[in-house]
Amino acid sequence: MKVTVVGAGAVGASCAEYIAMKNFASEVVLLDIKEGYAEGKAMDLMQTASLNGFDTKITGSTSDYSKTAGSDIAVITSGIPRKPGMTREELIGINAGIVKTVATSLIEQSPDVTIIVVSNPMDTMTYLVHKATGLPKNRIIGMGGALDSARFKYRLAQALEAPISDVDGMVIGGHSDKGMVPLIGHATRNSVKVSEFLSEDKMEWVVEETKVGGATLTGLLGTSAWYAPGAAVSGLVQAIACDQKKMFPCSTLLEGEYDLDDICIGVPVILGKNGIEKIVEIKLSDAEKAKMQESAEGVKKTNGLLDV
């Protein structure tokens, strides 16, 4: 199993590290345009192998896509990260050109690759990969919902004063501060709805803190987060590589599901060896449906800025 991660910055390096430490891939290739950067990150990570007990080979390359040939899965983290005060949507002009070039270059070397998109604005970049490559829809996946759901569970555990292993919850919709739809009505603590434990005000706090989870970290760090995004990607990669049939909310191309069409947006999917093996349609309340439609309108507005 060969995995390529394009972009050796903080997010890309974290992706490579978590994938290697899980020890299911034979090789991880890090690629970056900055001379020597990916090679240095790969060498540094390989020097942790004996300490962290993994045998995955990590190699780095400067802009040489031939080194990615035969990749089963590729992760695109390329592009500029958010700075404090920036929205994900403001990145579109620069990141669209980068993502399009990266995706087509990857497919030239690995025509059967499954692509996971991390670059922001993530739903629109996922849609761009569909339009630019023509890959089957099951082999193009946007990461956002997996990360947003992890942040949702973090806030739920805080509010419940419970261990995070007790908590389950999911975020659907667009990967943006205004577009996320945390499904608080479906969230549980050991199968008991969180509404049994939390007040309406506390549940609203969880929802709002989840929606600004990325912006909160950007404000604190001065740039985008990397540990949780890297961990989210590694979970998706492992589910595909190991044919786990796990359910994650991911950005996928909808063709009528959830009454939406010609849009990539976060919904629950089953991930296995064929990438997205099933889109799971869950029953939403009228309020959740309305929020999902509003989120979709925002994503489509951003999609309209693409030159495709």
C-alpha positions as CSV (number, residue, x, y, z in Angstrom):
1,M,0.0,0.0,0.0
2,K,1.6,3.2,-1.2
3,V,0.3,6.6,0.0
4,T,1.3,10.0,-1.3
5,V,0.9,13.2,0.6
6,V,1.3,16.4,-1.5
7,G,2.3,19.3,0.7
8,A,4.9,18.7,3.4
9,G,3.9,21.6,5.7
10,A,2.5,21.0,9.2
11,V,-0.7,19.3,8.0
12,G,1.0,17.1,5.4
13,A,3.8,16.1,7.7
14,S,1.2,15.2,10.4
15,C,-0.7,13.1,7.9
16,A,2.5,11.2,7.0
17,E,3.4,10.8,10.7
18,Y,0.1,9.4,11.8
19,I,-0.2,7.1,8.7
20,A,3.3,5.7,9.3
21,M,2.7,5.2,13.0
22,K,-0.4,3.1,12.3
23,N,1.9,0.8,10.3
24,F,-0.6,-0.3,7.6
25,A,1.2,1.3,4.6
26,S,4.4,0.0,3.0
27,E,5.4,3.5,1.8
28,V,4.5,7.1,2.3
29,V,5.8,9.7,-0.2
30,L,5.9,13.3,0.8
31,L,6.1,15.8,-2.0
32,D,6.5,19.6,-1.9
33,I,7.6,22.4,-4.2
34,K,10.1,23.8,-1.7
35,E,13.6,22.5,-2.5
36,G,14.7,19.9,0.1
37,Y,11.7,20.4,2.4
38,A,9.9,17.1,1.8
39,E,13.2,15.3,1.9
40,G,14.1,16.8,5.2
41,K,10.6,16.1,6.7
42,A,10.8,12.5,5.5
43,M,14.3,12.0,7.0
44,D,13.2,13.5,10.3
45,L,10.2,11.2,10.4
46,M,12.2,8.1,9.5
47,Q,14.5,8.8,12.4
48,T,11.5,8.3,14.7
49,A,10.7,4.8,13.2
50,S,12.8,2.8,15.7
51,L,11.5,4.9,18.6
52,N,7.8,4.8,17.5
53,G,7.9,1.2,16.3
54,F,6.8,1.5,12.7
55,D,8.3,0.0,9.5
56,T,6.6,2.2,6.9
57,K,9.1,3.7,4.6
58,I,8.8,7.5,4.3
59,T,10.5,9.3,1.3
60,G,10.5,12.9,0.2
61,S,10.6,14.5,-3.2
62,T,10.8,18.1,-4.5
63,S,8.1,18.4,-7.3
64,D,9.0,15.0,-8.9
65,Y,5.7,13.3,-9.4
66,S,7.4,10.2,-10.9
67,K,8.2,9.3,-7.2
68,T,4.4,9.1,-6.6
69,A,3.8,6.5,-9.4
70,G,1.7,3.6,-8.3
71,S,0.1,5.3,-5.4
72,D,-3.1,3.7,-4.1
73,I,-4.2,6.8,-2.2
74,A,-3.1,10.4,-2.4
75,V,-3.8,13.3,0.0
76,I,-3.8,16.9,-1.3
77,T,-2.9,19.4,1.5
78,S,-1.3,21.9,-0.9
79,G,-2.1,25.5,-0.8
80,I,-1.8,28.5,1.5
81,P,-3.1,28.0,5.0
82,R,-5.5,30.4,6.7
83,K,-4.3,33.3,8.6
84,P,-6.2,35.0,11.5
85,G,-9.3,36.7,10.2
86,M,-9.3,34.9,6.9
87,T,-12.2,32.7,5.8
88,R,-11.6,29.4,4.0
89,E,-13.4,30.8,1.0
90,E,-10.9,33.6,0.6
91,L,-8.2,31.1,-0.3
92,I,-10.0,30.0,-3.5
93,G,-8.1,32.1,-6.0
94,I,-4.7,30.8,-5.1
95,N,-5.5,27.3,-4.0
96,A,-7.7,26.3,-7.0
97,G,-4.8,26.5,-9.4
98,I,-2.6,24.6,-7.1
99,V,-5.1,21.8,-6.4
100,K,-6.0,21.4,-10.1
101,T,-2.3,21.0,-11.1
102,V,-1.6,18.6,-8.2
103,A,-4.6,16.4,-9.0
104,T,-3.9,16.0,-12.7
105,S,-0.2,15.4,-12.0
106,L,-1.1,12.6,-9.5
107,I,-3.4,10.9,-11.9
108,E,-0.8,10.9,-14.7
109,Q,1.4,8.8,-12.5
110,S,-1.3,6.8,-10.7
111,P,-4.5,6.5,-12.8
112,D,-6.2,4.3,-10.2
113,V,-5.5,6.5,-7.3
114,T,-8.1,7.5,-4.7
115,I,-7.7,11.2,-3.8
116,I,-8.4,12.8,-0.4
117,V,-8.7,16.6,-0.5
118,V,-7.7,18.7,2.5
119,S,-7.0,22.1,0.9
120,N,-9.4,24.9,1.6
121,P,-12.1,25.8,0.7
122,M,-12.4,22.0,1.0
123,D,-15.8,21.3,-0.5
124,T,-15.1,23.5,-3.5
125,M,-11.6,22.0,-4.0
126,T,-13.2,18.6,-3.9
127,Y,-15.7,19.7,-6.5
128,L,-12.8,21.1,-8.6
129,V,-11.0,17.7,-8.6
130,H,-14.2,16.1,-9.9
131,K,-14.5,18.6,-12.7
132,A,-10.7,18.7,-13.6
133,T,-10.1,14.9,-13.5
134,G,-13.2,13.0,-14.4
135,L,-12.3,10.3,-11.8
136,P,-15.2,8.2,-10.6
137,K,-17.0,9.9,-7.7
138,N,-16.2,7.2,-5.2
139,R,-12.5,7.9,-5.6
140,I,-12.6,11.7,-4.7
141,I,-13.2,12.4,-1.0
142,G,-13.1,15.7,0.9
143,M,-11.8,15.4,4.5
144,G,-13.7,18.1,6.3
145,G,-16.5,16.3,8.0
146,A,-14.2,13.9,9.8
147,L,-12.3,16.7,11.3
148,D,-15.4,18.8,12.2
149,S,-16.9,15.7,13.9
150,A,-13.8,15.2,16.0
151,R,-14.0,18.8,17.1
152,F,-17.7,18.3,17.8
153,K,-17.0,15.3,20.1
154,Y,-14.3,17.3,21.8
155,R,-16.7,20.0,22.7
156,L,-19.4,17.5,23.7
157,A,-17.0,15.8,26.1
158,Q,-16.2,19.1,27.6
159,A,-19.8,20.1,28.1
160,L,-20.7,16.7,29.5
161,E,-17.5,16.5,31.7
162,A,-17.2,13.0,30.2
163,P,-14.4,10.9,28.7
164,I,-14.4,11.4,25.0
165,S,-14.8,7.6,24.5
166,D,-18.3,8.0,25.9
167,V,-19.3,10.5,23.3
168,D,-20.5,10.1,19.7
169,G,-21.7,12.8,17.3
170,M,-21.4,13.9,13.7
171,V,-21.1,17.1,11.7
172,I,-22.5,17.3,8.1
173,G,-22.8,20.2,5.6
174,G,-20.1,22.5,4.3
175,H,-16.6,22.7,5.9
176,S,-17.0,26.4,6.8
177,D,-17.7,28.4,9.9
178,K,-21.2,29.2,8.7
179,G,-21.9,26.0,6.8
180,M,-21.3,23.3,9.3
181,V,-24.4,21.4,10.6
182,P,-23.5,19.7,13.9
183,L,-26.2,17.2,14.5
184,I,-26.7,17.9,18.2
185,G,-30.1,16.1,18.2
186,H,-28.4,12.9,17.1
187,A,-25.4,13.1,19.5
188,T,-25.2,10.6,22.3
189,R,-23.3,9.6,25.5
190,N,-23.2,5.8,25.5
191,S,-26.3,5.6,23.3
192,V,-28.2,8.1,25.5
193,K,-29.1,11.4,23.8
194,V,-27.0,14.3,25.1
195,S,-30.2,16.3,25.6
196,E,-30.8,14.1,28.7
197,F,-27.7,15.6,30.2
198,L,-27.3,19.1,28.8
199,S,-29.5,22.2,28.8
200,E,-30.5,23.9,25.6
201,D,-28.0,26.7,26.2
202,K,-25.2,24.2,26.8
203,M,-26.1,22.3,23.6
204,E,-26.1,25.6,21.6
205,W,-22.7,26.4,23.1
206,V,-21.4,23.1,21.8
207,V,-22.8,23.7,18.3
208,E,-21.4,27.3,18.1
209,E,-17.9,26.3,19.4
210,T,-17.8,23.5,17.0
211,K,-18.6,25.7,14.0
212,V,-15.7,28.1,14.9
213,G,-13.3,25.3,15.9
214,G,-10.9,26.0,13.1
215,A,-11.1,29.8,13.4
216,T,-10.5,29.5,17.2
217,L,-7.3,27.6,16.6
218,T,-6.2,29.9,13.8
219,G,-6.5,32.8,16.2
220,L,-4.5,31.0,18.8
221,L,-1.8,29.6,16.6
222,G,-1.5,32.2,13.9
223,T,-2.1,29.6,11.2
224,S,-4.3,26.6,10.5
225,A,-4.2,23.6,12.9
226,W,-2.4,20.4,12.0
227,Y,-2.6,17.7,14.6
228,A,-6.3,17.0,14.3
229,P,-6.4,17.5,10.5
230,G,-3.5,15.0,10.2
231,A,-5.3,12.5,12.4
232,A,-8.5,12.9,10.5
233,V,-6.8,12.2,7.2
234,S,-5.0,9.1,8.6
235,G,-8.4,7.7,9.8
236,L,-9.8,8.0,6.3
237,V,-6.7,6.6,4.6
238,Q,-6.7,3.6,7.0
239,A,-10.4,2.9,6.4
240,I,-9.7,2.7,2.7
241,A,-6.4,0.9,2.8
242,C,-7.7,-1.7,5.3
243,D,-11.2,-2.0,3.8
244,Q,-12.7,-1.2,7.1
245,K,-16.2,-0.2,5.9
246,K,-16.1,2.6,8.5
247,M,-18.6,5.5,8.4
248,F,-17.3,9.0,8.3
249,P,-18.9,12.3,7.3
250,C,-17.0,13.3,4.2
251,S,-17.4,15.7,1.3
252,T,-18.7,13.7,-1.7
253,L,-20.4,14.5,-4.9
254,L,-24.2,14.3,-4.4
255,E,-26.5,13.4,-7.3
256,G,-29.9,13.7,-5.7
257,E,-29.1,12.4,-2.2
258,Y,-30.3,14.8,0.6
259,D,-32.2,16.6,-2.2
260,L,-29.0,18.1,-3.5
261,D,-27.3,17.7,-6.9
262,D,-24.0,18.6,-8.5
263,I,-22.4,19.6,-5.3
264,C,-19.7,18.2,-3.0
265,I,-20.7,18.6,0.7
266,G,-20.3,16.6,3.9
267,V,-22.6,13.7,4.5
268,P,-22.0,10.3,6.1
269,V,-20.4,7.7,3.9
270,I,-19.0,4.2,4.2
271,L,-15.3,4.0,3.3
272,G,-13.6,0.8,2.1
273,K,-11.2,-0.4,-0.5
274,N,-13.2,1.2,-3.3
275,G,-13.2,4.6,-1.6
276,I,-16.7,5.8,-1.0
277,E,-18.7,2.6,-1.1
278,K,-22.1,4.1,0.0
279,I,-23.6,7.4,0.8
280,V,-25.7,7.0,4.0
281,E,-28.9,9.0,4.0
282,I,-30.0,9.7,7.6
283,K,-33.3,11.1,8.7
284,L,-33.0,14.8,9.4
285,S,-35.5,17.1,11.2
286,D,-37.0,20.0,9.3
287,A,-34.6,22.4,11.0
288,E,-31.6,20.2,10.1
289,K,-32.8,20.0,6.5
290,A,-33.1,23.8,6.3
291,K,-29.6,24.2,7.7
292,M,-28.3,21.7,5.2
293,Q,-29.9,23.5,2.3
294,E,-28.5,26.9,3.6
295,S,-25.1,25.3,3.8
296,A,-25.4,24.0,0.3
297,E,-26.3,27.4,-1.1
298,G,-23.1,28.8,0.5
299,V,-21.0,26.0,-1.1
300,K,-22.5,26.5,-4.5
301,K,-21.8,30.3,-4.2
302,T,-18.2,29.5,-3.6
303,N,-18.2,26.9,-6.5
304,G,-19.4,29.7,-8.7
305,L,-16.0,31.4,-8.3
306,L,-14.2,28.5,-10.0
307,D,-13.0,28.7,-13.5
308,V,-14.2,25.2,-14.7
